[in-house]
Amino acid sequence: MLRTHTCGELRLENVGNEVTLSGWVQRVRNKGGLVWVDLRDRYGLTQLIFEEGSTDEVILAKAASLGREFVVQAKGTVIERTAKNKNIPTGEIEIKVTSIEVLNPAKLPPFLIEDETDGGEELRMKYRYLDLRRNVIREKLQLRHRMMQETRKYMDSADFIEVETPVLIKSTPEGARDFVVPSRVNQGEFYALPQSPQTFKQLLMVSGFDRYFQIVKCFRDEDLRADRQPEFTQIDCEMSFVEQEDILDTFEGLTRHLFKTVRGVELEEVKRMTYTDAMRFYGNDKPDLRFGMRFEELNGLMQGKGFGIFDQAEKILGICAEGAAEYTRKQLDALTDWVKRPQIGAKGLVYIKYNADGSLKSSVDKFYSSEDLQAVANQFGAKPGDLILILSGDSAAVTKQMSELRLKMGDDLGLRDKNIFKPLWVIDFPLLEWDEETGRYHAMHHPFTSPKKEDIALLETDPGAVRANAYDLVINGVEIGGGSIRIHDKSTQSMMFTHLGFTPEEAKKQFGFLLDAFEFGAPPHGGIAFGFDRLCAIFGGSDSIRDYIAFPKNNSGRDVMIDSPSTIAEDQLKELSIKVEIAEKTK
């Protein structure tokens, strides 16, 4: 071994020990006859000391010549530090070095390899192997590792079997775009990379495996943002002979286990909310419950008073921000500008201030009496010191706009504490959603989701009103998992394909294997999949999932470190019978 100890484990009780350490040079401080070197590895940092008079001159000179990120081996004696550093675990000791060897010199890195770095995101992604040396990144990947191990412990204790499913599968028309892989052996045919192991885990239930899970890579060719990557990881799970409540209990248990073992947090009761209520009161299907500001519909109170904008609106919505009545005119103007941005799209913003003296002041006073304003305040249960914000317009648009405004107010008022966790099951989703572009219904989750038994008759008369046996787990406004009870008989699954616009021939071509399997005794079953990268980011208090992935892609789906995707050799293309045509860029 090139070391007897790591750079993070020596303490006062080791004083007098002869040790060998190996690692990277974090920094060198040269005071002439006294040189300190901070030596770093994955486990921590230890200070080395070289002192004129007690250190060999050759060794002292070698220490002074070391550069950042040199890989070195140092031998010496553990001594107690005179000036202790309480900020690091090894801060009470240092190593009086008797020999040092450069195992590998290093070029000066393009950015500081420290917690507070001077490297921009693109530069750090290009040199990701250097970025991974920083404590803040390493700790995020260590968190990911711990969560993987604790997930496996819990799932094993609950009798789940981890089974690997294929990575080269069949492309299907539902959901996001597939990444496709050409087959050399079967010319003109293609595999797809899995967006989910959905059909395979259902087949495992038909096979009698009863409880399956997998920490699995999935792939979706979709537009990227902070919480999306073209390849991502799921905790994928399926259970037989269960109803919805069994699945919610089991995976509420997993969530509690992870919070307790990884974060040391006893998770509070996981509330339940229907999709209808989530949309009605919060404007989205993943509400952040760390703060209030539930929507109130104000059509009945604010229409018919002569204010044309409200009178012509399909919907008028308001929220009440507690304690925000002291907002200045400048702050309110800034909020108005914010909601008018193209990304939000509101036409304007109306406010009502409930002043500390009990008076009410609004931006539309000439249309509404004090009694009218008081009625609005009463609708919210508002009190002196509160601020009511109101938007109006088309029902779907204003609901989305108010949802964004509510989240912004939560941020501005400091109500979205990343160390507070508010879990929620959202249930009773619509089974189908109408797509204007294709002119037909699509499955809101996927075509294997079971409808509520009591709603099946509505498939013929009112498909949009059919509720799904589906559920999402939401924490702090982020969907971290979703699943459903599945269809497990051929006749219901065939009927679902028909309602989704598949001809019998198309259904047979795409999913014939599953329909056939259902004829051989498929048990009632259901499951869930957790977005593992998102879950890690929530545990780590981050908005982006990138730092929890060892080698992530950028916003364009590129790995700038290895320069991928890239062109391939002409011979490879010929082998695959692929002709690439790239349109000339217009100037």
C-alpha positions in Angstrom: 0.0 0.0 0.0 1.2 3.5 -0.8 -0.4 4.8 2.5 -1.0 3.6 6.0 -3.8 6.1 6.7 -6.1 8.3 4.7 -6.0 12.1 4.9 -9.1 12.3 7.0 -8.6 9.8 9.9 -5.6 10.9 12.0 -6.4 12.5 15.5 -4.6 13.5 18.7 -4.4 9.8 19.8 -2.2 9.1 16.8 0.5 11.6 18.0 3.9 9.9 17.8 2.8 7.4 15.1 5.0 6.9 12.0 2.6 7.2 9.0 2.5 7.3 5.3 -0.1 9.4 3.4 -0.8 9.8 -0.3 -3.0 12.3 -2.0 -3.3 15.5 -3.9 -1.7 18.8 -3.0 -4.5 21.3 -2.1 -2.2 24.2 -1.5 1.4 25.1 -0.5 2.2 27.9 2.0 5.9 28.9 1.9 7.2 31.1 4.7 10.9 30.8 3.7 12.3 28.4 6.3 8.8 26.9 7.0 6.6 25.2 4.4 3.1 23.8 5.0 1.4 21.5 2.5 -2.3 20.7 2.7 -2.7 17.1 1.4 -6.2 16.0 0.3 -7.8 12.7 -0.6 -11.4 11.5 -0.7 -11.5 11.2 3.1 -10.3 14.6 4.1 -7.3 16.9 4.4 -4.2 16.7 6.5 -1.5 19.4 7.0 2.1 18.5 6.4 4.9 20.6 7.9 8.5 21.0 6.7 10.8 23.2 8.9 14.3 24.4 8.3 16.7 22.9 10.8 14.6 19.7 11.4 13.7 18.8 7.9 16.3 17.7 5.3 17.2 20.6 3.0 16.5 18.5 -0.1 13.0 17.5 1.2 12.3 21.2 2.2 13.2 22.4 -1.3 11.1 19.6 -2.8 8.1 20.6 -0.7 8.5 24.3 -1.7 8.5 23.3 -5.4 5.2 21.3 -5.2 2.3 22.6 -7.3 -1.4 22.4 -6.9 -2.9 18.9 -7.6 0.5 17.2 -7.6 0.0 13.6 -6.5 2.5 12.9 -3.7 3.4 10.3 -1.0 4.6 11.7 2.4 6.1 9.8 5.3 6.6 11.3 8.7 5.5 11.5 12.4 2.1 12.7 13.7 2.6 15.7 16.0 0.2 18.0 17.8 -0.5 21.3 16.0 0.4 24.5 17.8 -2.3 26.5 16.0 -5.3 24.2 15.8 -8.0 24.3 13.1 -11.4 23.5 14.4 -12.9 23.6 10.9 -11.5 20.2 9.9 -11.5 16.9 11.7 -7.7 16.6 11.5 -7.2 20.1 12.7 -5.5 19.2 15.9 -2.5 17.4 14.3 -0.1 17.7 11.5 2.6 15.5 9.9 6.3 16.3 10.5 7.6 15.0 7.1 10.8 12.9 6.8 10.4 12.0 3.2 8.2 13.0 0.2 7.9 11.6 -3.2 6.1 13.0 -6.2 4.0 10.2 -7.7 2.8 12.4 -10.5 3.2 16.1 -11.2 0.2 18.0 -12.5 -0.6 21.0 -14.8 -2.1 24.0 -13.1 -5.9 23.1 -13.1 -8.2 25.5 -15.1 -10.1 26.4 -12.0 -9.7 26.3 -8.2 -10.4 22.8 -6.8 -12.0 24.1 -3.6 -15.6 24.4 -2.3 -15.8 28.0 -3.5 -14.4 27.7 -7.0 -13.8 30.3 -9.7 -14.8 27.9 -12.5 -18.0 28.4 -14.5 -20.4 25.5 -15.0 -19.4 24.8 -18.7 -15.7 24.8 -17.7 -16.3 22.5 -14.8 -18.3 20.1 -16.9 -15.5 20.0 -19.5 -13.1 19.0 -16.7 -15.6 17.0 -14.7 -12.9 14.6 -13.4 -11.3 17.7 -11.7 -14.7 19.0 -10.5 -15.3 15.6 -8.8 -12.3 16.2 -6.6 -14.1 19.1 -4.8 -15.7 18.3 -1.5 -19.1 19.7 -2.4 -19.4 17.5 -5.4 -17.9 14.4 -3.8 -20.3 14.7 -0.8 -23.3 14.8 -3.2 -22.2 11.5 -4.8 -21.6 10.0 -1.4 -25.1 10.9 -0.5 -26.3 9.2 -3.7 -24.3 6.1 -2.7 -25.8 6.0 0.8 -29.3 6.4 -0.6 -28.8 3.5 -3.0 -27.6 1.3 -0.1 -30.4 2.2 2.2 -33.0 1.7 -0.6 -31.6 -1.9 -1.2 -31.7 -2.6 2.6 -35.3 -1.5 2.9 -36.5 -3.3 -0.3 -34.7 -6.5 0.7 -36.2 -6.4 4.2 -39.7 -6.1 2.5 -39.1 -9.3 0.4 -38.5 -7.5 -2.9 -36.2 -9.2 -5.5 -33.8 -7.0 -7.6 -34.1 -8.1 -11.2 -32.2 -6.5 -14.2 -34.4 -5.9 -17.3 -33.1 -5.4 -20.9 -31.6 -2.2 -22.1 -32.1 -2.9 -25.8 -35.9 -3.1 -26.2 -38.7 -2.2 -28.6 -39.7 1.3 -29.5 -43.3 2.3 -28.6 -45.3 5.3 -29.8 -46.6 6.5 -26.4 -44.7 8.9 -24.0 -41.6 10.8 -24.8 -39.3 10.2 -27.8 -37.2 7.1 -27.7 -33.5 7.0 -28.2 -33.1 4.4 -31.0 -30.2 2.0 -31.7 -29.8 0.5 -35.2 -29.3 -3.2 -35.5 -26.4 -4.4 -37.7 -27.6 -8.0 -37.8 -31.2 -7.1 -38.6 -30.8 -4.5 -41.3 -33.4 -1.7 -41.3 -34.6 -2.5 -37.8 -34.0 -0.7 -34.5 -33.9 -1.2 -30.8 -34.9 1.5 -28.4 -33.4 2.4 -25.1 -36.0 2.0 -22.3 -37.9 5.0 -21.0 -39.0 2.7 -18.2 -38.9 -1.1 -17.6 -42.8 -0.9 -17.5 -43.8 -3.9 -19.5 -41.0 -6.1 -18.3 -41.9 -5.5 -14.6 -45.5 -6.4 -15.4 -44.3 -9.6 -17.1 -42.3 -10.4 -13.9 -45.6 -10.2 -12.0 -47.1 -12.7 -14.5 -44.0 -14.8 -13.9 -44.9 -15.0 -10.2 -42.0 -12.9 -8.8 -44.5 -11.1 -6.6 -42.2 -8.2 -5.5 -39.7 -6.7 -7.9 -37.4 -3.7 -7.7 -34.5 -2.3 -9.7 -32.3 0.8 -9.5 -32.3 1.3 -13.2 -31.0 3.6 -15.9 -33.8 5.0 -18.2 -33.6 7.2 -21.3 -35.8 9.9 -22.8 -35.1 12.0 -25.8 -36.8 15.2 -24.6 -35.9 18.8 -24.0 -33.7 19.3 -21.0 -33.7 21.5 -17.9 -32.3 21.5 -14.4 -34.2 18.5 -13.2 -34.0 16.5 -16.5 -31.2 14.5 -18.2 -31.4 12.3 -21.3 -30.3 9.4 -19.1 -31.6 9.2 -15.5 -32.1 6.7 -12.7 -35.3 5.3 -11.3 -36.1 3.1 -8.3 -38.5 0.9 -10.2 -40.9 -1.3 -8.3 -43.9 -3.6 -8.8 -46.0 -5.7 -6.5 -48.6 -8.5 -7.0 -52.0 -9.1 -5.2 -52.2 -5.5 -4.0 -54.5 -2.5 -4.1 -53.6 1.2 -4.1 -53.4 1.5 -0.3 -50.9 -1.4 -0.1 -48.5 0.4 -2.4 -48.9 3.8 -0.7 -48.1 2.2 2.7 -45.1 0.3 1.4 -43.4 3.2 -0.4 -44.4 5.7 2.3 -42.3 3.3 4.4 -39.4 3.5 2.0 -39.5 7.3 2.0 -39.6 7.4 5.9 -36.7 4.9 6.0 -34.5 7.1 3.7 -35.3 10.3 5.6 -34.5 8.7 8.9 -31.3 6.9 7.9 -29.8 9.4 5.5 -31.1 12.8 6.8 -31.9 11.9 10.4 -35.4 13.3 9.9 -38.6 11.7 11.2 -41.0 12.4 8.3 -44.4 13.8 9.3 -47.7 12.3 8.2 -48.0 12.0 4.4 -51.2 13.8 3.5 -53.5 12.8 0.7 -55.0 15.1 -1.9 -57.0 14.5 -5.1 -55.8 15.8 -8.4 -58.9 17.9 -8.6 -58.2 19.6 -5.3 -54.5 20.1 -6.1 -55.5 21.9 -9.3 -58.3 23.9 -7.6 -56.3 25.1 -4.6 -52.7 25.3 -5.9 -52.9 25.3 -9.7 -50.7 22.3 -10.3 -50.5 18.6 -9.6 -47.5 18.8 -7.3 -48.3 21.5 -4.8 -45.6 22.8 -2.3 -47.3 22.5 1.1 -44.5 24.2 3.1 -46.7 27.3 3.0 -50.4 28.3 2.5 -51.7 30.8 0.0 -54.4 28.5 -1.3 -56.3 29.9 -4.3 -59.8 31.4 -3.8 -62.1 31.9 -6.8 -63.5 35.5 -6.7 -65.8 35.6 -9.7 -68.9 35.9 -7.5 -67.5 38.8 -5.5 -65.6 40.8 -8.1 -67.7 40.6 -11.3 -70.5 42.9 -12.1 -68.9 45.9 -10.5 -68.0 47.8 -13.7 -64.4 46.7 -13.9 -64.3 45.4 -17.4 -61.2 43.2 -17.2 -62.8 41.2 -14.4 -66.3 41.3 -15.9 -65.0 39.7 -19.1 -62.7 37.1 -17.4 -63.5 33.4 -17.4 -61.9 33.1 -14.0 -60.7 35.4 -11.2 -58.2 33.9 -8.7 -56.5 35.3 -5.7 -54.0 34.4 -3.0 -53.4 35.9 0.4 -49.8 36.5 1.4 -49.7 36.8 5.2 -47.8 39.8 6.6 -47.0 41.2 3.2 -49.2 44.4 3.3 -46.1 46.4 3.9 -45.0 45.8 0.3 -44.1 49.2 -1.3 -45.5 50.5 -4.5 -42.1 49.7 -6.1 -42.3 46.1 -4.9 -45.9 45.8 -6.2 -44.9 47.3 -9.6 -42.0 44.8 -9.8 -44.5 41.9 -9.1 -46.7 43.3 -11.8 -43.8 43.4 -14.3 -42.9 39.8 -13.2 -46.4 38.3 -14.0 -46.4 40.2 -17.4 -43.2 38.5 -18.5 -43.8 36.2 -21.6 -42.9 33.2 -19.4 -45.9 33.9 -17.2 -48.2 35.8 -19.6 -50.6 37.7 -17.3 -52.1 40.9 -18.5 -51.8 42.6 -15.1 -52.0 42.2 -11.3 -54.6 43.6 -8.9 -53.8 43.9 -5.2 -55.7 44.6 -1.9 -53.7 45.7 1.1 -55.2 44.9 4.5 -53.5 47.7 6.4 -52.4 47.4 10.1 -55.1 49.9 11.1 -57.8 47.7 9.6 -58.4 49.8 6.5 -58.4 48.2 3.0 -56.6 49.8 0.0 -56.7 48.3 -3.5 -55.4 49.1 -6.9 -59.0 49.2 -8.2 -60.6 51.3 -5.5 -62.7 53.3 -7.9 -64.7 50.1 -8.9 -65.0 48.5 -5.4 -66.4 49.9 -2.2 -64.8 49.2 1.2 -67.6 46.7 1.8 -66.7 44.9 -1.5 -63.0 44.7 -0.5 -64.0 43.5 3.0 -66.0 40.7 1.5 -63.0 39.6 -0.5 -60.8 39.8 2.6 -63.3 37.7 4.5 -63.2 35.0 1.7 -59.5 34.5 2.5 -59.9 34.8 6.3 -57.4 37.7 5.9 -56.3 39.9 8.8 -54.6 43.2 9.2 -51.1 43.1 7.7 -52.0 40.7 4.8 -51.7 41.3 1.1 -54.2 39.8 -1.4 -53.0 39.4 -5.0 -55.5 38.8 -7.9 -55.2 37.6 -11.5 -57.9 37.1 -14.1 -58.3 35.6 -17.6 -58.8 32.3 -19.4 -59.4 29.6 -16.8 -56.4 27.3 -17.8 -54.0 30.2 -18.3 -54.8 32.1 -15.1 -54.6 28.9 -13.0 -51.0 28.3 -14.3 -50.1 32.0 -13.8 -51.4 32.1 -10.2 -49.5 28.9 -9.5 -46.2 30.5 -10.6 -47.0 33.7 -8.6 -47.8 31.7 -5.5 -44.4 29.9 -5.7 -42.6 33.3 -6.3 -44.3 34.8 -3.2 -43.2 31.7 -1.3 -39.6 32.3 -2.3 -39.7 36.1 -1.7 -41.2 35.6 1.8 -38.7 32.9 2.7 -41.3 30.2 3.1 -39.6 27.5 1.1 -37.1 26.2 3.6 -35.0 23.4 2.1 -34.7 21.8 5.5 -38.4 21.4 6.0 -40.1 18.5 4.2 -43.8 18.3 3.4 -44.8 15.0 1.7 -48.0 14.5 -0.2 -49.8 11.7 -2.1 -51.7 13.1 -5.0 -54.4 10.6 -6.1 -57.3 10.2 -8.5 -55.6 11.6 -11.6 -57.5 11.7 -14.9 -57.0 8.5 -16.8 -56.8 10.4 -20.2 -56.0 13.9 -21.4 -57.0 15.4 -24.7 -54.2 16.4 -27.2 -55.3 19.2 -29.5 -52.4 18.5 -31.9 -53.3 14.8 -32.6 -57.0 15.3 -32.0 -57.3 12.3 -29.7 -57.0 11.2 -26.1 -53.6 10.1 -24.7 -52.9 8.3 -21.4 -51.9 10.8 -18.7 -49.6 8.2 -17.2 -49.3 5.3 -19.6 -51.7 2.9 -21.4 -51.4 0.2 -18.8 -52.9 2.2 -15.9 -56.2 0.9 -14.6 -59.2 3.1 -14.5 -61.3 3.3 -11.4 -63.8 0.5 -11.5 -66.7 2.9 -10.9 -65.6 5.1 -13.8 -65.2 2.4 -16.5 -68.7 3.1 -18.0 -67.7 6.7 -18.6 -65.1 5.6 -21.2 -67.9 5.4 -23.7 -69.7 8.6 -22.8 -67.2 11.0 -21.1 -63.6 9.7 -21.4 -62.1 12.9 -19.9 -64.0 12.3 -16.7 -62.6 8.8 -16.0 -60.3 8.7 -13.0 -57.1 6.6 -13.0 -56.0 4.3 -10.2 -52.8 6.4 -10.2 -50.8 8.3 -7.5 -47.8 10.6 -7.3 -45.6 11.2 -4.3 -44.8 14.9 -4.0 -42.3 16.5 -1.6 -41.9 20.3 -1.4 -43.5 20.8 -4.8 -41.4 18.2 -6.6 -42.8 15.0 -8.0 -40.4 12.3 -6.8 -42.4 9.2 -7.6 -45.5 8.1 -9.6 -47.3 4.9 -10.3 -50.6 3.1 -10.7 -52.6 -0.1 -10.3 -52.2 -1.8 -13.7 -54.7 -3.4 -16.0 -54.1 -7.2 -15.7 -56.7 -8.7 -18.1 -56.6 -8.8 -21.9 -60.1 -7.5 -22.5 -59.7 -4.3 -20.4 -56.2 -3.7 -21.9 -57.6 -4.1 -25.4 -60.4 -1.7 -24.6 -57.9 0.8 -23.3 -55.8 0.6 -26.5 -59.0 1.2 -28.6 -59.8 4.4 -26.6 -56.3 5.6 -27.1 -56.7 5.3 -30.9 -54.9 2.0 -31.6 -56.3 -0.3 -34.2 -56.3 -4.0 -33.1 -53.5 -4.6 -35.6 -51.4 -1.7 -34.1 -52.0 -2.9 -30.5 -51.0 -6.5 -31.5 -47.8 -5.2 -33.2 -46.8 -3.0 -30.3 -48.0 -4.9 -27.3 -49.1 -8.3 -28.4 -46.6 -10.0 -26.1 -48.2 -8.4 -23.1 -51.8 -9.1 -24.2 -50.8 -12.8 -24.8 -49.1 -12.9 -21.3 -52.4 -11.7 -19.7 -54.1 -14.9 -21.0 -51.8 -17.1 -18.8 -52.9 -16.0 -15.4 -51.8 -12.4 -14.6 -52.3 -11.4 -11.0 -53.7 -8.1 -9.9 -50.6 -5.8 -9.6 -49.4 -2.3 -9.4 -46.2 -0.3 -8.8 -44.3 2.9 -8.6 -41.1 4.5 -9.9 -39.1 7.1 -8.0 -37.0 9.6 -9.8 -33.8 8.7 -7.9 -31.7 11.7 -9.1 -34.5 14.2 -8.0 -34.8 12.4 -4.7 -31.1 12.8 -4.1 -31.3 16.5 -5.0 -34.1 17.0 -2.5 -32.1 15.3 0.2 -29.1 17.4 -0.6 -31.1 20.7 -0.7 -30.4 21.4 -4.4 -32.6 22.5 -7.3 -30.5 20.8 -10.0 -29.9 17.0 -10.3 -26.6 17.4 -12.2 -24.2 17.4 -9.3 -25.8 14.1 -8.1 -24.8 12.4 -11.4 -21.1 11.6 -11.8 -20.9 12.6 -15.5 -24.0 14.6 -16.5 -25.0 16.2 -19.8 -25.4 19.9 -20.4 -28.6 21.8 -21.4 -28.0 20.7 -25.0 -27.7 17.0 -24.1 -24.0 17.0 -24.7 -21.2 15.6 -22.6 -18.6 18.3 -23.2 -15.9 16.3 -21.5 -15.8 13.5 -24.0 -17.5 15.5 -26.8 -20.5 13.4 -27.2 -22.7 12.9 -29.2 -20.3 12.9 -32.2 -20.1 11.7 -35.8 -19.1 8.1 -36.4 -16.9 6.6 -39.2 -18.3 6.1 -42.7 -17.5 2.4 -42.5 -19.7 2.1 -39.3 -22.6 3.8 -41.1 -22.3 1.5 -44.1 -22.3 -1.5 -41.9 -25.6 -0.3 -40.4 -27.0 0.7 -43.8 -27.5 4.3 -42.6 -27.2 7.3 -44.8 -26.7 10.6 -43.0 -27.9 13.7 -44.7 -27.1 17.0 -43.0 -28.8 20.1 -44.4 -26.5 23.0 -45.2 -26.8 25.7 -42.6 -28.3 28.9 -44.1 -26.4 32.0 -43.5 
